[in-house]
Amino acid sequence: MSEERSHKSYRPLTVLTFRLKYLFSELSSVSYHLLNVGLHAVVCVLFLRICRLFLDKTSSLVAALLFAVHPIHTEAVSLLVL
């Protein structure tokens, strides 16, 4: 009987980014961290632009800053040290 190693999670974008990072830098944790910080910055800018559609400039800036530094996002940008 074969042992199942999959965790049954379907996350194609996450798997694609992991594979691309591994292709370019193998297991270098610095490159993983820099790419994650860059992707987080892009998402924060997109969030700011979407907020500006519904809120005034000050409120949308505050919302985007809170989104950028909220502790729930630390897993996305934390440095993995091997």
N, CA, C and O atoms as a Maestro MAE file, in Angstrom:
{
 s_m_m2io_version
 :::
 2.0.0
}

f_m_ct {
 s_m_title
 :::
 protein
 m_atom[328] {
  # First column is atom index #
  i_m_mmod_type
  r_m_x_coord
  r_m_y_coord
  r_m_z_coord
  i_m_residue_number
  s_m_chain_name
  s_m_pdb_residue_name
  s_m_pdb_atom_name
  i_m_atomic_number
  :::
  1 25 0.846 -1.178 0.000 1 A "MET " " N  " 7
  2 3 0.000 0.000 0.000 1 A "MET " " CA " 6
  3 2 0.886 1.233 0.000 1 A "MET " " C  " 6
  4 15 1.782 1.353 0.836 1 A "MET " " O  " 8
  5 25 0.644 2.160 -0.938 2 A "SER " " N  " 7
  6 3 1.496 3.347 -1.037 2 A "SER " " CA " 6
  7 2 1.074 4.406 -0.018 2 A "SER " " C  " 6
  8 15 -0.102 4.565 0.309 2 A "SER " " O  " 8
  9 25 2.066 5.105 0.455 3 A "GLU " " N  " 7
  10 3 1.816 6.151 1.456 3 A "GLU " " CA " 6
  11 2 1.484 7.457 0.751 3 A "GLU " " C  " 6
  12 15 2.211 7.875 -0.150 3 A "GLU " " O  " 8
  13 25 0.420 8.093 1.140 4 A "GLU " " N  " 7
  14 3 -0.025 9.357 0.561 4 A "GLU " " CA " 6
  15 2 0.741 10.505 1.209 4 A "GLU " " C  " 6
  16 15 0.717 10.644 2.432 4 A "GLU " " O  " 8
  17 25 1.429 11.341 0.401 5 A "ARG " " N  " 7
  18 3 2.230 12.439 0.941 5 A "ARG " " CA " 6
  19 2 1.583 13.801 0.700 5 A "ARG " " C  " 6
  20 15 2.085 14.809 1.198 5 A "ARG " " O  " 8
  21 25 0.512 13.855 -0.030 6 A "SER " " N  " 7
  22 3 -0.148 15.120 -0.329 6 A "SER " " CA " 6
  23 2 -1.025 15.557 0.837 6 A "SER " " C  " 6
  24 15 -1.607 14.728 1.536 6 A "SER " " O  " 8
  25 25 -1.113 16.871 1.038 7 A "HIS " " N  " 7
  26 3 -1.980 17.392 2.088 7 A "HIS " " CA " 6
  27 2 -3.331 17.822 1.532 7 A "HIS " " C  " 6
  28 15 -4.110 18.483 2.218 7 A "HIS " " O  " 8
  29 25 -3.607 17.445 0.287 8 A "LYS " " N  " 7
  30 3 -4.903 17.658 -0.368 8 A "LYS " " CA " 6
  31 2 -5.292 19.128 -0.482 8 A "LYS " " C  " 6
  32 15 -6.476 19.464 -0.477 8 A "LYS " " O  " 8
  33 25 -4.310 19.989 -0.583 9 A "SER " " N  " 7
  34 3 -4.570 21.416 -0.717 9 A "SER " " CA " 6
  35 2 -4.306 21.833 -2.160 9 A "SER " " C  " 6
  36 15 -3.238 21.546 -2.702 9 A "SER " " O  " 8
  37 25 -5.261 22.500 -2.778 10 A "TYR " " N  " 7
  38 3 -5.110 22.941 -4.162 10 A "TYR " " CA " 6
  39 2 -4.784 24.432 -4.169 10 A "TYR " " C  " 6
  40 15 -5.681 25.269 -4.065 10 A "TYR " " O  " 8
  41 25 -3.511 24.758 -4.292 11 A "ARG " " N  " 7
  42 3 -3.045 26.141 -4.331 11 A "ARG " " CA " 6
  43 2 -2.069 26.296 -5.484 11 A "ARG " " C  " 6
  44 15 -0.857 26.305 -5.267 11 A "ARG " " O  " 8
  45 25 -2.574 26.417 -6.703 12 A "PRO " " N  " 7
  46 3 -1.687 26.414 -7.869 12 A "PRO " " CA " 6
  47 2 -0.740 27.615 -7.924 12 A "PRO " " C  " 6
  48 15 0.409 27.459 -8.337 12 A "PRO " " O  " 8
  49 25 -1.180 28.787 -7.527 13 A "LEU " " N  " 7
  50 3 -0.307 29.957 -7.574 13 A "LEU " " CA " 6
  51 2 0.831 29.828 -6.564 13 A "LEU " " C  " 6
  52 15 1.971 30.184 -6.863 13 A "LEU " " O  " 8
  53 25 0.530 29.328 -5.391 14 A "THR " " N  " 7
  54 3 1.562 29.126 -4.374 14 A "THR " " CA " 6
  55 2 2.576 28.096 -4.839 14 A "THR " " C  " 6
  56 15 3.782 28.309 -4.711 14 A "THR " " O  " 8
  57 25 2.105 26.992 -5.373 15 A "VAL " " N  " 7
  58 3 3.011 25.952 -5.864 15 A "VAL " " CA " 6
  59 2 3.861 26.483 -7.012 15 A "VAL " " C  " 6
  60 15 5.056 26.194 -7.079 15 A "VAL " " O  " 8
  61 25 3.267 27.247 -7.906 16 A "LEU " " N  " 7
  62 3 4.008 27.825 -9.027 16 A "LEU " " CA " 6
  63 2 5.116 28.748 -8.531 16 A "LEU " " C  " 6
  64 15 6.241 28.678 -9.027 16 A "LEU " " O  " 8
  65 25 4.818 29.617 -7.556 17 A "THR " " N  " 7
  66 3 5.861 30.524 -7.062 17 A "THR " " CA " 6
  67 2 6.961 29.752 -6.345 17 A "THR " " C  " 6
  68 15 8.134 30.103 -6.475 17 A "THR " " O  " 8
  69 25 6.613 28.708 -5.591 18 A "PHE " " N  " 7
  70 3 7.645 27.891 -4.952 18 A "PHE " " CA " 6
  71 2 8.549 27.240 -5.996 18 A "PHE " " C  " 6
  72 15 9.770 27.215 -5.841 18 A "PHE " " O  " 8
  73 25 7.949 26.720 -7.045 19 A "ARG " " N  " 7
  74 3 8.749 26.064 -8.081 19 A "ARG " " CA " 6
  75 2 9.636 27.049 -8.826 19 A "ARG " " C  " 6
  76 15 10.781 26.731 -9.148 19 A "ARG " " O  " 8
  77 25 9.116 28.250 -9.106 20 A "LEU " " N  " 7
  78 3 9.938 29.261 -9.778 20 A "LEU " " CA " 6
  79 2 11.087 29.719 -8.885 20 A "LEU " " C  " 6
  80 15 12.217 29.871 -9.349 20 A "LEU " " O  " 8
  81 25 10.795 29.939 -7.603 21 A "LYS " " N  " 7
  82 3 11.861 30.337 -6.676 21 A "LYS " " CA " 6
  83 2 12.932 29.256 -6.590 21 A "LYS " " C  " 6
  84 15 14.125 29.558 -6.579 21 A "LYS " " O  " 8
  85 25 12.507 28.003 -6.531 22 A "TYR " " N  " 7
  86 3 13.476 26.910 -6.457 22 A "TYR " " CA " 6
  87 2 14.280 26.814 -7.747 22 A "TYR " " C  " 6
  88 15 15.479 26.536 -7.708 22 A "TYR " " O  " 8
  89 25 13.636 27.040 -8.890 23 A "LEU " " N  " 7
  90 3 14.316 26.980 -10.176 23 A "LEU " " CA " 6
  91 2 15.434 28.013 -10.257 23 A "LEU " " C  " 6
  92 15 16.513 27.722 -10.774 23 A "LEU " " O  " 8
  93 25 15.181 29.220 -9.747 24 A "PHE " " N  " 7
  94 3 16.166 30.292 -9.850 24 A "PHE " " CA " 6
  95 2 17.191 30.309 -8.723 24 A "PHE " " C  " 6
  96 15 18.334 30.706 -8.947 24 A "PHE " " O  " 8
  97 25 16.814 29.889 -7.519 25 A "SER " " N  " 7
  98 3 17.765 30.027 -6.405 25 A "SER " " CA " 6
  99 2 17.819 28.829 -5.484 25 A "SER " " C  " 6
  100 15 18.393 28.906 -4.398 25 A "SER " " O  " 8
  101 25 17.232 27.726 -5.901 26 A "GLU " " N  " 7
  102 3 17.165 26.511 -5.102 26 A "GLU " " CA " 6
  103 2 16.668 26.811 -3.691 26 A "GLU " " C  " 6
  104 15 15.536 27.274 -3.546 26 A "GLU " " O  " 8
  105 25 17.451 26.573 -2.652 27 A "LEU " " N  " 7
  106 3 16.947 26.741 -1.290 27 A "LEU " " CA " 6
  107 2 17.518 27.973 -0.585 27 A "LEU " " C  " 6
  108 15 17.622 27.989 0.642 27 A "LEU " " O  " 8
  109 25 17.884 28.993 -1.341 28 A "SER " " N  " 7
  110 3 18.397 30.228 -0.743 28 A "SER " " CA " 6
  111 2 17.248 30.984 -0.077 28 A "SER " " C  " 6
  112 15 16.361 31.497 -0.759 28 A "SER " " O  " 8
  113 25 17.265 31.050 1.239 29 A "SER " " N  " 7
  114 3 16.149 31.667 1.965 29 A "SER " " CA " 6
  115 2 16.054 33.167 1.711 29 A "SER " " C  " 6
  116 15 14.964 33.734 1.799 29 A "SER " " O  " 8
  117 25 17.162 33.816 1.401 30 A "VAL " " N  " 7
  118 3 17.135 35.261 1.154 30 A "VAL " " CA " 6
  119 2 16.305 35.578 -0.082 30 A "VAL " " C  " 6
  120 15 15.525 36.531 -0.075 30 A "VAL " " O  " 8
  121 25 16.460 34.796 -1.137 31 A "SER " " N  " 7
  122 3 15.691 35.068 -2.351 31 A "SER " " CA " 6
  123 2 14.198 34.819 -2.127 31 A "SER " " C  " 6
  124 15 13.365 35.552 -2.660 31 A "SER " " O  " 8
  125 25 13.852 33.791 -1.343 32 A "TYR " " N  " 7
  126 3 12.450 33.539 -1.017 32 A "TYR " " CA " 6
  127 2 11.883 34.740 -0.248 32 A "TYR " " C  " 6
  128 15 10.774 35.195 -0.527 32 A "TYR " " O  " 8
  129 25 12.641 35.239 0.707 33 A "HIS " " N  " 7
  130 3 12.191 36.363 1.523 33 A "HIS " " CA " 6
  131 2 12.018 37.621 0.671 33 A "HIS " " C  " 6
  132 15 11.003 38.308 0.785 33 A "HIS " " O  " 8
  133 25 12.991 37.925 -0.173 34 A "LEU " " N  " 7
  134 3 12.908 39.132 -1.003 34 A "LEU " " CA " 6
  135 2 11.724 39.075 -1.967 34 A "LEU " " C  " 6
  136 15 11.033 40.075 -2.163 34 A "LEU " " O  " 8
  137 25 11.496 37.933 -2.557 35 A "LEU " " N  " 7
  138 3 10.349 37.815 -3.459 35 A "LEU " " CA " 6
  139 2 9.035 37.957 -2.697 35 A "LEU " " C  " 6
  140 15 8.108 38.605 -3.183 35 A "LEU " " O  " 8
  141 25 8.943 37.358 -1.509 36 A "ASN " " N  " 7
  142 3 7.722 37.476 -0.709 36 A "ASN " " CA " 6
  143 2 7.473 38.917 -0.280 36 A "ASN " " C  " 6
  144 15 6.330 39.373 -0.287 36 A "ASN " " O  " 8
  145 25 8.524 39.638 0.094 37 A "VAL " " N  " 7
  146 3 8.373 41.050 0.463 37 A "VAL " " CA " 6
  147 2 7.924 41.860 -0.749 37 A "VAL " " C  " 6
  148 15 7.061 42.730 -0.636 37 A "VAL " " O  " 8
  149 25 8.509 41.573 -1.901 38 A "GLY " " N  " 7
  150 3 8.105 42.274 -3.129 38 A "GLY " " CA " 6
  151 2 6.662 42.009 -3.497 38 A "GLY " " C  " 6
  152 15 5.930 42.934 -3.848 38 A "GLY " " O  " 8
  153 25 6.240 40.750 -3.421 39 A "LEU " " N  " 7
  154 3 4.844 40.415 -3.717 39 A "LEU " " CA " 6
  155 2 3.890 41.066 -2.715 39 A "LEU " " C  " 6
  156 15 2.808 41.518 -3.087 39 A "LEU " " O  " 8
  157 25 4.292 41.111 -1.451 40 A "HIS " " N  " 7
  158 3 3.461 41.755 -0.434 40 A "HIS " " CA " 6
  159 2 3.333 43.254 -0.717 40 A "HIS " " C  " 6
  160 15 2.259 43.829 -0.540 40 A "HIS " " O  " 8
  161 25 4.418 43.885 -1.154 41 A "ALA " " N  " 7
  162 3 4.372 45.308 -1.499 41 A "ALA " " CA " 6
  163 2 3.431 45.560 -2.676 41 A "ALA " " C  " 6
  164 15 2.678 46.534 -2.670 41 A "ALA " " O  " 8
  165 25 3.469 44.705 -3.665 42 A "VAL " " N  " 7
  166 3 2.574 44.847 -4.823 42 A "VAL " " CA " 6
  167 2 1.117 44.722 -4.390 42 A "VAL " " C  " 6
  168 15 0.271 45.505 -4.822 42 A "VAL " " O  " 8
  169 25 0.824 43.750 -3.547 43 A "VAL " " N  " 7
  170 3 -0.549 43.559 -3.068 43 A "VAL " " CA " 6
  171 2 -0.999 44.759 -2.243 43 A "VAL " " C  " 6
  172 15 -2.157 45.165 -2.331 43 A "VAL " " O  " 8
  173 25 -0.103 45.332 -1.445 44 A "CYS " " N  " 7
  174 3 -0.460 46.504 -0.641 44 A "CYS " " CA " 6
  175 2 -0.788 47.702 -1.527 44 A "CYS " " C  " 6
  176 15 -1.725 48.448 -1.242 44 A "CYS " " O  " 8
  177 25 -0.024 47.888 -2.595 45 A "VAL " " N  " 7
  178 3 -0.309 48.983 -3.528 45 A "VAL " " CA " 6
  179 2 -1.645 48.746 -4.226 45 A "VAL " " C  " 6
  180 15 -2.428 49.682 -4.389 45 A "VAL " " O  " 8
  181 25 -1.913 47.519 -4.636 46 A "LEU " " N  " 7
  182 3 -3.210 47.202 -5.251 46 A "LEU " " CA " 6
  183 2 -4.359 47.447 -4.273 46 A "LEU " " C  " 6
  184 15 -5.412 47.957 -4.656 46 A "LEU " " O  " 8
  185 25 -4.149 47.083 -3.023 47 A "PHE " " N  " 7
  186 3 -5.167 47.310 -2.005 47 A "PHE " " CA " 6
  187 2 -5.424 48.814 -1.828 47 A "PHE " " C  " 6
  188 15 -6.572 49.236 -1.692 47 A "PHE " " O  " 8
  189 25 -4.366 49.609 -1.832 48 A "LEU " " N  " 7
  190 3 -4.514 51.062 -1.733 48 A "LEU " " CA " 6
  191 2 -5.334 51.607 -2.893 48 A "LEU " " C  " 6
  192 15 -6.227 52.431 -2.690 48 A "LEU " " O  " 8
  193 25 -5.041 51.160 -4.093 49 A "ARG " " N  " 7
  194 3 -5.774 51.655 -5.261 49 A "ARG " " CA " 6
  195 2 -7.246 51.255 -5.228 49 A "ARG " " C  " 6
  196 15 -8.115 52.031 -5.625 49 A "ARG " " O  " 8
  197 25 -7.520 50.048 -4.757 50 A "ILE " " N  " 7
  198 3 -8.920 49.614 -4.639 50 A "ILE " " CA " 6
  199 2 -9.636 50.419 -3.558 50 A "ILE " " C  " 6
  200 15 -10.791 50.806 -3.735 50 A "ILE " " O  " 8
  201 25 -8.959 50.673 -2.444 51 A "CYS " " N  " 7
  202 3 -9.572 51.468 -1.377 51 A "CYS " " CA " 6
  203 2 -9.898 52.879 -1.849 51 A "CYS " " C  " 6
  204 15 -10.897 53.465 -1.431 51 A "CYS " " O  " 8
  205 25 -9.055 53.423 -2.720 52 A "ARG " " N  " 7
  206 3 -9.302 54.782 -3.217 52 A "ARG " " CA " 6
  207 2 -10.559 54.866 -4.086 52 A "ARG " " C  " 6
  208 15 -11.099 55.952 -4.295 52 A "ARG " " O  " 8
  209 25 -11.018 53.734 -4.584 53 A "LEU " " N  " 7
  210 3 -12.270 53.735 -5.341 53 A "LEU " " CA " 6
  211 2 -13.472 53.971 -4.431 53 A "LEU " " C  " 6
  212 15 -14.496 54.492 -4.871 53 A "LEU " " O  " 8
  213 25 -13.342 53.582 -3.153 54 A "PHE " " N  " 7
  214 3 -14.470 53.633 -2.233 54 A "PHE " " CA " 6
  215 2 -14.309 54.631 -1.096 54 A "PHE " " C  " 6
  216 15 -15.299 55.042 -0.492 54 A "PHE " " O  " 8
  217 25 -13.073 55.026 -0.795 55 A "LEU " " N  " 7
  218 3 -12.805 55.900 0.349 55 A "LEU " " CA " 6
  219 2 -12.044 57.143 -0.086 55 A "LEU " " C  " 6
  220 15 -11.526 57.215 -1.201 55 A "LEU " " O  " 8
  221 25 -11.986 58.121 0.815 56 A "ASP " " N  " 7
  222 3 -11.166 59.298 0.522 56 A "ASP " " CA " 6
  223 2 -9.687 58.918 0.654 56 A "ASP " " C  " 6
  224 15 -9.361 57.820 1.105 56 A "ASP " " O  " 8
  225 25 -8.792 59.837 0.256 57 A "LYS " " N  " 7
  226 3 -7.362 59.508 0.215 57 A "LYS " " CA " 6
  227 2 -6.788 59.167 1.581 57 A "LYS " " C  " 6
  228 15 -6.008 58.224 1.711 57 A "LYS " " O  " 8
  229 25 -7.168 59.924 2.594 58 A "THR " " N  " 7
  230 3 -6.619 59.678 3.926 58 A "THR " " CA " 6
  231 2 -7.077 58.328 4.474 58 A "THR " " C  " 6
  232 15 -6.268 57.551 4.981 58 A "THR " " O  " 8
  233 25 -8.359 58.057 4.371 59 A "SER " " N  " 7
  234 3 -8.881 56.781 4.878 59 A "SER " " CA " 6
  235 2 -8.302 55.595 4.121 59 A "SER " " C  " 6
  236 15 -7.990 54.568 4.722 59 A "SER " " O  " 8
  237 25 -8.157 55.728 2.811 60 A "SER " " N  " 7
  238 3 -7.607 54.620 2.035 60 A "SER " " CA " 6
  239 2 -6.139 54.400 2.364 60 A "SER " " C  " 6
  240 15 -5.678 53.258 2.370 60 A "SER " " O  " 8
  241 25 -5.398 55.462 2.637 61 A "LEU " " N  " 7
  242 3 -3.995 55.319 3.024 61 A "LEU " " CA " 6
  243 2 -3.878 54.624 4.380 61 A "LEU " " C  " 6
  244 15 -3.034 53.746 4.558 61 A "LEU " " O  " 8
  245 25 -4.718 55.013 5.328 62 A "VAL " " N  " 7
  246 3 -4.705 54.368 6.646 62 A "VAL " " CA " 6
  247 2 -5.066 52.894 6.519 62 A "VAL " " C  " 6
  248 15 -4.430 52.045 7.143 62 A "VAL " " O  " 8
  249 25 -6.082 52.584 5.717 63 A "ALA " " N  " 7
  250 3 -6.485 51.190 5.524 63 A "ALA " " CA " 6
  251 2 -5.362 50.378 4.883 63 A "ALA " " C  " 6
  252 15 -5.108 49.243 5.287 63 A "ALA " " O  " 8
  253 25 -4.692 50.953 3.889 64 A "ALA " " N  " 7
  254 3 -3.603 50.241 3.220 64 A "ALA " " CA " 6
  255 2 -2.409 50.048 4.152 64 A "ALA " " C  " 6
  256 15 -1.760 49.002 4.114 64 A "ALA " " O  " 8
  257 25 -2.116 51.031 4.975 65 A "LEU " " N  " 7
  258 3 -1.016 50.886 5.931 65 A "LEU " " CA " 6
  259 2 -1.338 49.819 6.978 65 A "LEU " " C  " 6
  260 15 -0.468 49.032 7.353 65 A "LEU " " O  " 8
  261 25 -2.570 49.793 7.442 66 A "LEU " " N  " 7
  262 3 -2.972 48.739 8.378 66 A "LEU " " CA " 6
  263 2 -2.891 47.364 7.717 66 A "LEU " " C  " 6
  264 15 -2.454 46.395 8.337 66 A "LEU " " O  " 8
  265 25 -3.312 47.288 6.471 67 A "PHE " " N  " 7
  266 3 -3.213 46.031 5.737 67 A "PHE " " CA " 6
  267 2 -1.755 45.604 5.596 67 A "PHE " " C  " 6
  268 15 -1.440 44.421 5.727 67 A "PHE " " O  " 8
  269 25 -0.861 46.562 5.328 68 A "ALA " " N  " 7
  270 3 0.549 46.253 5.098 68 A "ALA " " CA " 6
  271 2 1.240 45.721 6.346 68 A "ALA " " C  " 6
  272 15 2.101 44.847 6.248 68 A "ALA " " O  " 8
  273 25 0.875 46.235 7.518 69 A "VAL " " N  " 7
  274 3 1.602 45.866 8.736 69 A "VAL " " CA " 6
  275 2 0.827 44.941 9.657 69 A "VAL " " C  " 6
  276 15 1.301 44.631 10.750 69 A "VAL " " O  " 8
  277 25 -0.336 44.498 9.252 70 A "HIS " " N  " 7
  278 3 -1.141 43.637 10.126 70 A "HIS " " CA " 6
  279 2 -0.400 42.328 10.401 70 A "HIS " " C  " 6
  280 15 0.157 41.727 9.482 70 A "HIS " " O  " 8
  281 25 -0.391 41.887 11.653 71 A "PRO " " N  " 7
  282 3 0.379 40.692 12.020 71 A "PRO " " CA " 6
  283 2 -0.046 39.402 11.322 71 A "PRO " " C  " 6
  284 15 0.731 38.449 11.277 71 A "PRO " " O  " 8
  285 25 -1.248 39.351 10.784 72 A "ILE " " N  " 7
  286 3 -1.666 38.124 10.105 72 A "ILE " " CA " 6
  287 2 -0.836 37.891 8.845 72 A "ILE " " C  " 6
  288 15 -0.786 36.766 8.346 72 A "ILE " " O  " 8
  289 25 -0.185 38.926 8.323 73 A "HIS " " N  " 7
  290 3 0.610 38.808 7.102 73 A "HIS " " CA " 6
  291 2 2.068 38.455 7.373 73 A "HIS " " C  " 6
  292 15 2.852 38.371 6.428 73 A "HIS " " O  " 8
  293 25 2.453 38.250 8.607 74 A "THR " " N  " 7
  294 3 3.865 37.980 8.892 74 A "THR " " CA " 6
  295 2 4.344 36.668 8.293 74 A "THR " " C  " 6
  296 15 5.520 36.545 7.950 74 A "THR " " O  " 8
  297 25 3.468 35.694 8.162 75 A "GLU " " N  " 7
  298 3 3.888 34.425 7.570 75 A "GLU " " CA " 6
  299 2 4.301 34.607 6.118 75 A "GLU " " C  " 6
  300 15 5.189 33.904 5.634 75 A "GLU " " O  " 8
  301 25 3.678 35.528 5.426 76 A "ALA " " N  " 7
  302 3 3.977 35.736 4.009 76 A "ALA " " CA " 6
  303 2 5.342 36.367 3.792 76 A "ALA " " C  " 6
  304 15 5.956 36.145 2.749 76 A "ALA " " O  " 8
  305 25 5.831 37.142 4.742 77 A "VAL " " N  " 7
  306 3 7.077 37.868 4.522 77 A "VAL " " CA " 6
  307 2 8.176 37.542 5.523 77 A "VAL " " C  " 6
  308 15 9.241 38.157 5.479 77 A "VAL " " O  " 8
  309 25 7.945 36.593 6.421 78 A "SER " " N  " 7
  310 3 8.967 36.268 7.409 78 A "SER " " CA " 6
  311 2 10.134 35.540 6.761 78 A "SER " " C  " 6
  312 15 9.969 34.830 5.769 78 A "SER " " O  " 8
  313 25 11.304 35.725 7.332 79 A "LEU " " N  " 7
  314 3 12.527 35.143 6.791 79 A "LEU " " CA " 6
  315 2 12.681 33.711 7.300 79 A "LEU " " C  " 6
  316 15 12.651 33.454 8.503 79 A "LEU " " O  " 8
  317 25 12.841 32.811 6.376 80 A "LEU " " N  " 7
  318 3 13.068 31.416 6.707 80 A "LEU " " CA " 6
  319 2 14.577 31.193 6.749 80 A "LEU " " C  " 6
  320 15 15.255 31.334 5.731 80 A "LEU " " O  " 8
  321 25 15.089 30.857 7.890 81 A "VAL " " N  " 7
  322 3 16.529 30.631 8.042 81 A "VAL " " CA " 6
  323 2 16.774 29.133 8.096 81 A "VAL " " C  " 6
  324 15 16.257 28.434 8.968 81 A "VAL " " O  " 8
  325 25 17.558 28.659 7.165 82 A "LEU " " N  " 7
  326 3 17.879 27.225 7.134 82 A "LEU " " CA " 6
  327 2 19.247 26.975 7.718 82 A "LEU " " C  " 6
  328 15 19.693 25.830 7.779 82 A "LEU " " O  " 8
  :::
 }
 m_bond[327] {
  # First column is bond index #
  i_m_from
  i_m_to
  i_m_order
  :::
  1 1 2 1
  2 2 3 1
  3 3 4 2
  4 3 5 1
  5 5 6 1
  6 6 7 1
  7 7 8 2
  8 7 9 1
  9 9 10 1
  10 10 11 1
  11 11 12 2
  12 11 13 1
  13 13 14 1
  14 14 15 1
  15 15 16 2
  16 15 17 1
  17 17 18 1
  18 18 19 1
  19 19 20 2
  20 19 21 1
  21 21 22 1
  22 22 23 1
  23 23 24 2
  24 23 25 1
  25 25 26 1
  26 26 27 1
  27 27 28 2
  28 27 29 1
  29 29 30 1
  30 30 31 1
  31 31 32 2
  32 31 33 1
  33 33 34 1
  34 34 35 1
  35 35 36 2
  36 35 37 1
  37 37 38 1
  38 38 39 1
  39 39 40 2
  40 39 41 1
  41 41 42 1
  42 42 43 1
  43 43 44 2
  44 43 45 1
  45 45 46 1
  46 46 47 1
  47 47 48 2
  48 47 49 1
  49 49 50 1
  50 50 51 1
  51 51 52 2
  52 51 53 1
  53 53 54 1
  54 54 55 1
  55 55 56 2
  56 55 57 1
  57 57 58 1
  58 58 59 1
  59 59 60 2
  60 59 61 1
  61 61 62 1
  62 62 63 1
  63 63 64 2
  64 63 65 1
  65 65 66 1
  66 66 67 1
  67 67 68 2
  68 67 69 1
  69 69 70 1
  70 70 71 1
  71 71 72 2
  72 71 73 1
  73 73 74 1
  74 74 75 1
  75 75 76 2
  76 75 77 1
  77 77 78 1
  78 78 79 1
  79 79 80 2
  80 79 81 1
  81 81 82 1
  82 82 83 1
  83 83 84 2
  84 83 85 1
  85 85 86 1
  86 86 87 1
  87 87 88 2
  88 87 89 1
  89 89 90 1
  90 90 91 1
  91 91 92 2
  92 91 93 1
  93 93 94 1
  94 94 95 1
  95 95 96 2
  96 95 97 1
  97 97 98 1
  98 98 99 1
  99 99 100 2
  100 99 101 1
  101 101 102 1
  102 102 103 1
  103 103 104 2
  104 103 105 1
  105 105 106 1
  106 106 107 1
  107 107 108 2
  108 107 109 1
  109 109 110 1
  110 110 111 1
  111 111 112 2
  112 111 113 1
  113 113 114 1
  114 114 115 1
  115 115 116 2
  116 115 117 1
  117 117 118 1
  118 118 119 1
  119 119 120 2
  120 119 121 1
  121 121 122 1
  122 122 123 1
  123 123 124 2
  124 123 125 1
  125 125 126 1
  126 126 127 1
  127 127 128 2
  128 127 129 1
  129 129 130 1
  130 130 131 1
  131 131 132 2
  132 131 133 1
  133 133 134 1
  134 134 135 1
  135 135 136 2
  136 135 137 1
  137 137 138 1
  138 138 139 1
  139 139 140 2
  140 139 141 1
  141 141 142 1
  142 142 143 1
  143 143 144 2
  144 143 145 1
  145 145 146 1
  146 146 147 1
  147 147 148 2
  148 147 149 1
  149 149 150 1
  150 150 151 1
  151 151 152 2
  152 151 153 1
  153 153 154 1
  154 154 155 1
  155 155 156 2
  156 155 157 1
  157 157 158 1
  158 158 159 1
  159 159 160 2
  160 159 161 1
  161 161 162 1
  162 162 163 1
  163 163 164 2
  164 163 165 1
  165 165 166 1
  166 166 167 1
  167 167 168 2
  168 167 169 1
  169 169 170 1
  170 170 171 1
  171 171 172 2
  172 171 173 1
  173 173 174 1
  174 174 175 1
  175 175 176 2
  176 175 177 1
  177 177 178 1
  178 178 179 1
  179 179 180 2
  180 179 181 1
  181 181 182 1
  182 182 183 1
  183 183 184 2
  184 183 185 1
  185 185 186 1
  186 186 187 1
  187 187 188 2
  188 187 189 1
  189 189 190 1
  190 190 191 1
  191 191 192 2
  192 191 193 1
  193 193 194 1
  194 194 195 1
  195 195 196 2
  196 195 197 1
  197 197 198 1
  198 198 199 1
  199 199 200 2
  200 199 201 1
  201 201 202 1
  202 202 203 1
  203 203 204 2
  204 203 205 1
  205 205 206 1
  206 206 207 1
  207 207 208 2
  208 207 209 1
  209 209 210 1
  210 210 211 1
  211 211 212 2
  212 211 213 1
  213 213 214 1
  214 214 215 1
  215 215 216 2
  216 215 217 1
  217 217 218 1
  218 218 219 1
  219 219 220 2
  220 219 221 1
  221 221 222 1
  222 222 223 1
  223 223 224 2
  224 223 225 1
  225 225 226 1
  226 226 227 1
  227 227 228 2
  228 227 229 1
  229 229 230 1
  230 230 231 1
  231 231 232 2
  232 231 233 1
  233 233 234 1
  234 234 235 1
  235 235 236 2
  236 235 237 1
  237 237 238 1
  238 238 239 1
  239 239 240 2
  240 239 241 1
  241 241 242 1
  242 242 243 1
  243 243 244 2
  244 243 245 1
  245 245 246 1
  246 246 247 1
  247 247 248 2
  248 247 249 1
  249 249 250 1
  250 250 251 1
  251 251 252 2
  252 251 253 1
  253 253 254 1
  254 254 255 1
  255 255 256 2
  256 255 257 1
  257 257 258 1
  258 258 259 1
  259 259 260 2
  260 259 261 1
  261 261 262 1
  262 262 263 1
  263 263 264 2
  264 263 265 1
  265 265 266 1
  266 266 267 1
  267 267 268 2
  268 267 269 1
  269 269 270 1
  270 270 271 1
  271 271 272 2
  272 271 273 1
  273 273 274 1
  274 274 275 1
  275 275 276 2
  276 275 277 1
  277 277 278 1
  278 278 279 1
  279 279 280 2
  280 279 281 1
  281 281 282 1
  282 282 283 1
  283 283 284 2
  284 283 285 1
  285 285 286 1
  286 286 287 1
  287 287 288 2
  288 287 289 1
  289 289 290 1
  290 290 291 1
  291 291 292 2
  292 291 293 1
  293 293 294 1
  294 294 295 1
  295 295 296 2
  296 295 297 1
  297 297 298 1
  298 298 299 1
  299 299 300 2
  300 299 301 1
  301 301 302 1
  302 302 303 1
  303 303 304 2
  304 303 305 1
  305 305 306 1
  306 306 307 1
  307 307 308 2
  308 307 309 1
  309 309 310 1
  310 310 311 1
  311 311 312 2
  312 311 313 1
  313 313 314 1
  314 314 315 1
  315 315 316 2
  316 315 317 1
  317 317 318 1
  318 318 319 1
  319 319 320 2
  320 319 321 1
  321 321 322 1
  322 322 323 1
  323 323 324 2
  324 323 325 1
  325 325 326 1
  326 326 327 1
  327 327 328 2
  :::
 }
}
